[in-house]
Amino acid sequence: MNIVYLVPCFGLLALLYTAVKSSWVTRQDAGNDKMKEIAQHIAEGAMAFLKAEYKVLIYFVIIAALLLGYMGATHENSHWSIALAFVIGAVFSATAGFIGMKIATKANVRTAHAARTSLAKALQVSFTGGSVMGMGVAGLAVLGLGSLFIILKSYFGAEANTAEMIKTIEVLTGFSLGAESIALFARVGGGIYTKAADVGADLVGKVEAGIPEDDPRNPATIADNVGDNVGDVAGMGADLFGSYVATVLATMVLGSETVSHDAFGGIAPILLPMIIAGAGIIFSMIGTLFVRIGEGSGLNTGVVQKALNMGNWGSIILTAVVSYFLVNWILPESAMTLRGHEFTRGQVFGAIMVGLAVGTLISIITEYYTAMGKRPVKSIIRQSATGAATNIIGGLSVGMESTTLPILVLAAGIAGSFHLAGLYGVAIAAAGMMATTAMQLAIDAFGPIADNAGGIAEMSELPKEVREKTDILDAVGNTTAATGKGFAIASAALTALALFAAFVGVAGIQGIDIYKANVLAGLFVGGMIPFIFSSLAIAAVGRAAMAMVEEVRRQFREIPGIMEGTGKPEYDKCVAISTQASIREMMLPGAIALISPLLVGFIAGPEVLGGFLAGATVSGVLMGIFQNNAGGAWDNAKKSFEKGVEINGETYYKKSEPHKASVTGDTVGDPFKDTSGPSMNILIKLMSIVSLVIAPTLAEMFHTKQPPVPPTVKTETVKPATKTVSSKVTAYLVEKK
Amino acid sequence: MNIVYLVPCFGLLALLYTAVKSSWVTRQDAGNDKMKEIAQHIAEGAMAFLKAEYKVLIYFVIIAALLLGYMGATHENSHWSIALAFVIGAVFSATAGFIGMKIATKANVRTAHAARTSLAKALQVSFTGGSVMGMGVAGLAVLGLGSLFIILKSYFGAEANTAEMIKTIEVLTGFSLGAESIALFARVGGGIYTKAADVGADLVGKVEAGIPEDDPRNPATIADNVGDNVGDVAGMGADLFGSYVATVLATMVLGSETVSHDAFGGIAPILLPMIIAGAGIIFSMIGTLFVRIGEGSGLNTGVVQKALNMGNWGSIILTAVVSYFLVNWILPESAMTLRGHEFTRGQVFGAIMVGLAVGTLISIITEYYTAMGKRPVKSIIRQSATGAATNIIGGLSVGMESTTLPILVLAAGIAGSFHLAGLYGVAIAAAGMMATTAMQLAIDAFGPIADNAGGIAEMSELPKEVREKTDILDAVGNTTAATGKGFAIASAALTALALFAAFVGVAGIQGIDIYKANVLAGLFVGGMIPFIFSSLAIAAVGRAAMAMVEEVRRQFREIPGIMEGTGKPEYDKCVAISTQASIREMMLPGAIALISPLLVGFIAGPEVLGGFLAGATVSGVLMGIFQNNAGGAWDNAKKSFEKGVEINGETYYKKSEPHKASVTGDTVGDPFKDTSGPSMNILIKLMSIVSLVIAPTLAEMFHTKQPPVPPTVKTETVKPATKTVSSKVTAYLVEKK
């Protein structure tokens, strides 16, 4: 039975949904001429950035593809076609970002116009925009992974547990590498862009000139709104595309090593993550139906949050229930074995549940640490009373504290899913968590669309009620963005571990013993990478923001009548500053992520590289949680002043001294939560994938010993490999039987 | 030959030096009545804190001693006397802090008076004060370790490589545990005290009321000056006492496992670190002779810095040279073996040189990242032009970046010293680095003494020239404090690794394989500990500072004539706030450090605990470097404004907008660099020592398998254990032969 063909069909279905919904959004009214003009500015700025970014990335893709092709052609366990898979992955990832940005720059102005009618209508337009992006990303991922797997499997004539299957999966790793590399550059570049513009616009506009956010007199305001699209939309789209692919792939790699006697020729453990991802698409579609509010709904965040929760929980619960049947349908009744660990399909389902539980718990914890009205944000508010310094100390402290519970949950999840179904359990837990990516992304992406709509409303001087409605959507979007980041970091940690485990197998090492001095040294160096990466990303924002500040100050000084609204600001100059800075500044961190595992691996060998990866993963997860949550908490501490907060019996509002202190905190938090923090999850996955790609080469170079037969493995009859198998591969296969 | 008796003699010699120099300081003129009165206030406040702190710690020591005694009495490889060793370690550590504080509160006012005469005289008094403390700490450490070793060895009748020697060293671990526990509480408590007072005094005094630092009208000013003594002096003294003991002990533990055929009955590898420490004391004494400047020296920092460098380098170079002879005298000509790694005495000397090189390089790098006029500090200054937010972003970025080079040096040092002399090499590298602790501490402690002298000069309204001189000493003290922290974190990392290695041996595990899911989970949890610890420490400072701010505001409001100098501020209320807050807030972080390894070890077993320790060490070193250097860089960015800085062609001074931004950064950096940052090195060592202490119990509980005989070990005739040896110990010994 060829259920494998189902996988690309799920992908095509998602893309069909994207096309239909996209055309619906386009058909909505884009409002008056002024709105259209502003939207046009934003769309052009965003497109200019994407063009500039992709132009640079083409060189990177070509060079990397040549290197990969050479490596693939000269190594037995690989193939030159890994270069092709890499290019396809990169192109798909770039396309995912492009789709997101295209729809977002259409949906923003239409949401603004819809908000002139009702909150319900505005939610419908912005959320549909988000879901177009979500489905586009998930559809491209499933389509790409599924069809490449089918093509490669048939090209190599791969059967379960043969050298050909190893090669098939190895080549498929190239797809993930392509996706994740583009994701890193898009996330970092977009993150620098959006925060340079945001910080720059705020520092001069709000703080110095005293004009409100999104005021059309502020020359950086268009750049700021472009930033929402290239960072929070295009960057995040590429990010989640990469994450989604990496998670499914990691499970496939471990699935390809799993010995299974099933109805699908032994490849059921490889198919399962793709089928679950496909099913997740369907249930995300169903989930979107729940996201609607009545026309007569009151103007408050509660009703919108409830609708989104309905959609989110609906799709998660459906996926959880249906995966029970999928697991029982696809996986065999008899026990499966992976590297000496035996497990049943019931345990695999258990691991999926562990994954969902971990994701949910971490989301809840994240929300606690970043939401208004809870203890952490309130503590920051209280510390704003004594100035910016104590506000910052408070936020840093909250961010560091917020690592504790997620790490404990994660550690329990790792131990639990491993206990149930070995390394396959760890990987499938992550895959289960990511199954409803389409829905997650829809919920994440509607926020920046609403934010942009608010900007357009402000700049085109629509009545205050319009802005009020978009503000409600934006506020809900902030909360969902925070929980989305919690989900992303949790799944990234599990995925990185699965990739790490796959790496150990492919590199042919027996384990990673940190008691060895070299490996421990690797652990230290790996742990340092997220620090230098974050440092570069944060510093880039600081530098670019300063350039922006100086340009805005210059325009205020030199353009006559700009503050009276009679002189026209030069928006394009600010757009150009953000674009150039972000392209320039994304290079070095990107290069560090890609090159450091190569250096460590080729100089010090696979076991030290394993230590390096472990160090980077632990430190990356910690730094990710710390930065995301500190940034989120500062942001909401500042927002709390809009409705007034009570400190020691006095109520403070916007423009009060404590509020000013909180604005400083929020500005510090901007690069944390939107540039370096969210890059951490891509960073750790990308380094693991790079390592996995070079693992066969390292195994050859360092003549890594094959692991001895683990004592608990059942001896079973082995299907012989269908083609000539090198001694290396034989040894590899022998290990598993 | 009983060279072991030399060790306590070195200690006694150092204590003699302490007594002589201390009485010299006491004999100096303490100035006029006003100065004496203020100094009296400070001394009383400091003593009140120490009393309050030690009162609480007595309970902790009693409870911990009972538990240890029970554990020691019920386990074969240990002994009830470990409780006694623990108590002695705790008392010695507390005494080290006490000595430091006593001399510092005498030297401060005498330095102020000496500064009325000349810079040379002021340096002499303050540096002599520092050296009293340095020698006191080193003397107590060497005396305690040396005499306990002699007593225990004779009590158990221990010979090299016997179960009795294992027991001797195990009991000695209790001494280190006692020392390091007190160190942690002293460092954290003192750190919270000093920064709460400092931040509180600055926020209201400098920022709100616009009065200068150390103005007698500020009610928090006495608390601020007390803080220098309890944090930077007493806290640091206990800290370095603990570090010094832990480093020497770690080498002794590994030395006790080393098979050596030497002139000292096989215990040469145990003796070597103690002898080197003793020699370091002598050379530190010689080094202090170089620290003097001519009476006619100009009033600038260069001349003082040069004198200190002379002393520092003199003692380091002397120690390096002499250790060549010591190594060749004490260690045997034939190769030694530790866990399958064979090494010669030449290689041991090489490892010592590696340790010195690592320490020196990390100090130089630390200085680069925190010194005025270098790129990192200048970048923060430039970012101050656009406000507090960009200043903070700049500092965080510099701090994160500053982890890169030290980690690379450290990784190379680990790999290098291990390559030379195995795990013994890693440990002796740390011991070599710490040999001149007495000198290091003298250089570190003179800074806060000078700082205090400046405060006293200000409060007793001495002429401006006096303050100028103490400011020069203080400025130099800031630089040496930064490099001292670099040294401390580097040696802590190596010590923690040596303890970690010792733990693996004692716990009887084969290695720590992070490829195992549980161990990896342990790595994550361990990595999180420095984050929650830092969070608690930082938050404590924030909270205590706010309480201080409110009290100072209240006094300004309610005490009539306080701003005119006619009303007297209630200094004692502020002292009480800092004292209570620091005692209360040091509990939880201290408990986490002590209890978390117990929980992980007893629940999840020794290998998971190993992963936990590795995670904590890596993350602790990173967080330590990050926080220390970010804080140091912010501080010096602020200080740079005193002489004026140029940003974009304009020169800015104190009270300019960029300067105000830099004050905010400095305030954020205060808890980083003086509370949480410097606690990191104690934290990682303390957790390793706790683990080492419980390792024999864990080995019994978890029936840890003994490692197989490593292939490279030479078979040698084994001295039979002199008394009945349990099967466990036999297995342990067999492994090594």
Interface residues (C-beta under 8 A of the other chain):
Chain A: V199 L203 V207 S379 R382 Q383 A385 T386 G387 A388 A389 T390 I392 I393 G394 L396 S397 V398 G399 M400 E401 T403 T404 I407 L408 L410 A411 A412 I414 A415 F418 H419 L423 V426 A493 L497 A501 V504 G511 I512 D513 I514 Y515 K516 A517 N518 L520 A521 G522 L523 F524 V525 G527 M528 F531 I532 S534 S535 L536 I538 A539 V541 G542 A545 M546 V549 G610 G611 A614 G615 V618 S619 V621 L622 F626 V663 T664 T667 V668 P671
Chain B: V199 L203 V207 S379 R382 Q383 A385 T386 G387 A388 A389 T390 I392 I393 G394 L396 S397 V398 G399 M400 E401 T403 T404 I407 L408 L410 A411 A412 I414 A415 F418 H419 L423 V426 A493 L497 F500 A501 V504 G511 I512 D513 I514 Y515 K516 A517 N518 L520 A521 G522 L523 F524 V525 G527 M528 F531 I532 S534 S535 L536 I538 A539 V541 G542 A545 M546 V549 G610 G611 A614 G615 V618 S619 V621 L622 F626 V663 T664 T667 V668 P671
